[in-house]
Amino acid sequence: MEESAAHDLSPLTPTAEVVAAELLADAQVHTDGPYALRLLGRESGRLTVAVWDTDPRVPPCFAADGAPELVVDDDAESGRGLHLVRACADSWGVSVLRELGASRGGKLLWADCQSRPLL
């Protein structure tokens, strides 16, 4: 996250770390193939955190038709991560990537964190 400081986005570092950790954990748990993290800092005070993986299936809470209500047993050790991403990010989304009509291109889950002026 040193890159965020170089773009004067250091106030976003804690949020970006949570978002990156949750997106990476989701890829680790739900993907058999490789995955990768990409950070993109913008002069507008926005930081995009994106994780690509080889699984083209879109997680339900990132689906275009809206997210289902979070129903997780109180004692469950998982199931909240992507909902946490949505709560922390200013905007979020998914791009399903296709290779020549096949669905082997995987997907890219992304979340934008915006720097806000302090009041």
C-alpha angles and dihedrals in degrees: 000000000000087000090067090060090053090058092045089251095122093124086065094054098096093047093044091051092054092046093047093047093051095045091048092047090052091052092047094051100039104034129072094193135058125300135191140202123224126187121194119188118196130198089236088075094259127128121196117205113194134176123194122199136170097246112095093198113112115224110244094243090055095047117124093236092065135271125286117238113275107258109176126150110250090239096047116120095207143027102082104081103094091041086055089051090053091049094050099042128078090216134359140178150151136245118200108213120211130194112211093325095313121112095230094106092084124207142285118223112195139180130189121215116196126206111233127200114249114246 
